[in-house]
């Protein structure tokens, strides 16, 4: 069955590449064609159907599926003069725990990696620092460690009024708390009181079904 699937894969690849296969793939293709000549029509038919179904997929999905399929067959049907990743035990040709010998090929790969690393595009330091300054400027007045707390700082005094005014479900939110909601939609939904007020607004606008959206947010993180 594995040979049949491999034959279908090669036939499909032969259709997609219009007869231009890798040398070792062409040899396998010819061998399987000769060996499975009695059911080659079935193999070609399956390959055409899979190729047609692949065209109906979206391009990103099609590219991912093709890469996965090609990687699978490279592992299970490796090209000549390469070691199979499926080898194990005493028959394994490569010891994963063995230190790599410092050969010319080793240093050549390091040079290529460093060259690619240097050419990689990065965000300029001025842009990063500008974003950091903007963030600090926006949030500094709302940070109790950087700005004075009103009416008093509960970390320095025994007055707990600050905690009572900023309880998760306080009856009347403070002005600073409402200003904090204006920074982003995430800040609004992250605050229990802001989220409750937002639900009231959705009900008023007959958009209550939007309440299911935040429940999926933690799953995406």
C-alpha positions in Angstrom: 0.0 0.0 0.0 2.9 2.3 0.8 4.3 1.8 -2.7 0.9 2.5 -4.2 0.6 5.8 -2.3 4.2 6.7 -3.4 3.3 5.9 -7.0 0.2 8.2 -6.8 2.4 10.9 -5.3 4.9 10.7 -8.1 2.2 10.6 -10.7 0.6 13.7 -9.2 4.0 15.4 -9.0 4.7 14.4 -12.6 1.4 16.0 -13.7 2.1 19.2 -11.7 5.7 19.5 -12.9 4.7 18.6 -16.5 7.1 15.6 -16.6 10.0 17.3 -15.0 11.0 15.3 -11.9 14.1 15.0 -9.8 16.5 12.4 -11.2 15.9 9.9 -8.4 12.1 10.5 -8.5 12.1 9.8 -12.2 14.0 6.5 -11.6 11.4 5.5 -8.9 8.6 6.6 -11.2 9.8 4.4 -14.1 10.4 1.5 -11.8 7.0 1.7 -10.2 5.4 2.2 -13.6 7.0 -1.0 -14.8 6.2 -2.9 -11.6 2.6 -1.7 -11.2 1.7 -1.7 -14.9 -1.4 -3.8 -14.2 -3.0 -1.0 -12.1 -1.3 2.1 -13.5 -4.5 3.4 -14.9 -6.0 3.5 -11.4 -2.9 5.2 -10.0 -3.0 7.9 -12.7 -6.7 8.4 -12.1 -6.2 8.9 -8.4 -3.3 11.3 -9.1 -5.5 13.4 -11.4 -8.3 13.5 -8.8 -6.0 14.6 -6.1 -4.4 17.2 -8.3 -7.8 18.6 -9.2 -8.8 18.7 -5.6 -5.6 20.5 -4.7 -6.4 23.2 -7.2 -9.7 23.9 -5.5 -7.9 24.7 -2.2 -6.7 28.2 -1.3 -3.2 28.9 -2.3 -1.7 29.1 1.3 -3.4 25.8 2.2 -2.2 24.2 -1.1 1.4 25.3 -0.5 1.3 23.9 3.1 -0.2 20.6 2.0 2.3 20.2 -0.8 5.3 20.9 1.6 4.0 18.5 4.2 3.5 15.7 1.6 6.9 16.3 0.0 8.5 16.2 3.5 6.8 13.0 4.3 8.1 11.2 1.2 11.6 12.7 1.6 11.7 11.1 5.1 10.2 7.7 4.0 11.7 7.6 0.5 15.0 9.5 0.9 17.1 10.5 -2.1 20.2 8.4 -2.8 23.3 9.1 -0.8 21.3 10.5 2.1 20.5 8.9 5.5 17.0 8.0 6.4 15.6 9.7 9.5 13.6 6.5 10.2 16.8 4.5 11.0 17.2 3.4 14.6 19.2 1.1 16.8 22.5 -0.3 15.7 21.6 0.2 12.0 21.5 4.0 12.4 24.1 5.8 10.4 24.0 9.0 12.3 24.4 9.4 16.1 22.4 12.5 17.2 24.5 12.8 20.4 27.9 12.8 18.5 29.7 16.1 18.4 29.9 17.5 14.8 33.3 17.5 13.3 34.6 21.0 12.5 34.9 20.4 8.7 34.9 23.0 5.9 31.2 22.3 5.3 30.6 23.2 9.0 32.2 26.6 8.7 30.6 27.2 5.4 27.2 26.8 7.0 28.1 29.2 9.8 29.2 31.8 7.3 26.0 31.5 5.3 24.0 31.7 8.6 25.8 34.9 9.7 25.4 36.5 6.3 21.7 35.8 6.3 21.4 37.1 9.9 23.2 40.3 9.0 20.9 40.9 6.0 17.7 40.3 7.9 15.6 43.4 8.2 15.1 44.8 11.7 13.2 47.6 13.4 15.4 50.6 13.8 16.4 51.5 17.4 14.9 54.9 17.0 11.5 53.4 16.1 11.6 51.0 19.1 12.7 53.7 21.5 9.9 56.0 20.1 7.3 53.3 20.8 8.6 52.8 24.3 8.6 56.5 25.1 5.0 56.7 23.7 3.9 53.8 25.9 5.5 55.2 29.0 4.0 58.7 28.3 0.6 57.2 27.9 0.5 55.0 30.9 2.7 56.9 33.4 -0.2 58.9 34.9 -2.1 55.7 35.5 0.7 53.8 37.2 0.4 54.2 41.0 4.2 53.7 41.4 5.0 56.6 39.0 2.1 59.0 39.7 0.5 59.9 43.0 -2.6 58.0 44.0 -5.8 59.8 44.9 -7.1 60.2 47.5 -4.0 58.5 49.1 -1.5 55.9 48.4 -2.5 52.6 50.0 1.1 51.2 49.8 2.2 54.1 52.1 -0.8 54.6 54.3 -3.5 52.5 56.0 -6.2 54.2 53.9 -7.9 51.7 51.7 -10.1 54.2 49.8 -8.1 53.7 46.6 -8.9 50.0 46.6 -12.5 50.6 47.3 -12.9 53.1 44.4 -11.1 50.7 42.0 -12.9 47.5 42.9 -13.6 45.3 39.9 -17.3 46.0 40.0 -17.4 49.4 41.5 -20.7 51.1 41.2 -19.2 54.4 39.8 -15.9 54.1 38.0 -13.3 56.9 38.6 -12.3 59.3 35.9 -8.8 57.8 35.7 -10.3 54.4 35.2 -12.5 55.6 32.4 -9.6 57.3 30.7 -7.7 54.0 31.0 -10.4 52.4 28.8 -9.7 54.9 26.0 -6.2 53.6 25.5 -7.3 50.5 23.6 -10.2 48.1 23.1 -8.3 45.5 25.1 -8.0 47.7 28.1 -11.8 48.2 28.0 -12.6 44.5 27.9 -9.8 43.6 30.4 -11.6 45.7 33.1 -14.6 43.9 34.6 -16.5 47.2 35.0 -15.6 48.3 31.5 -16.7 45.0 30.1 -20.0 45.2 31.9 -20.7 48.7 30.5 -19.8 47.5 27.0 -22.3 44.6 27.3 -25.0 47.1 28.2 -24.1 49.2 25.1 -24.3 46.1 22.9 -27.7 45.2 24.3 -28.9 48.7 23.6 -27.6 48.4 20.0 -29.2 44.9 19.6 -25.7 43.4 19.2 -25.7 41.1 22.2 -24.3 38.2 20.1 -20.9 39.9 20.2 -20.5 38.8 23.8 -19.1 35.4 22.5 -16.1 37.1 21.0 -14.0 37.8 24.1 -14.5 34.2 25.3 -12.3 33.0 22.5 -9.5 35.5 23.1 -7.7 33.5 25.8 -7.6 30.5 23.5 -5.7 32.5 20.9 -3.0 33.6 23.2 
